[in-house]
Amino acid sequence: MSKKNDEMQPQGLTPQKNAAIIRALSEVDANEKALARTVVGLQLIVVLVAASAIGIANMPEIAIAVLSGGVVSVLNGTLLAWRMTKMASASDQDAQLQLRLLYFYAAERFWW
């Protein structure tokens, strides 16, 4: 009877690192990274098409403005996708590190 009670006792509140929830979160991270790359690629295509169409219409000043604004947007998206990749490799257990990185990345995006 006591052996059965020992088997039913929880081992702890923290799941093991190889628990199923960790694998599911890794799949979500991979999907988010792929989505971020897709968004950046679509932004680049839209910017190039719009700037080309405006340039063909003999409005070079507007085409340059669209191109420069689009490049800023694409660079910001690329920075975000790169930082998502870096965050995936950081320790999930260190809350202070996660908070510092969050503030640093937010300030970095405003700097750009």
Beta strands, then each sheet from edge to edge (+ up, - down):
end
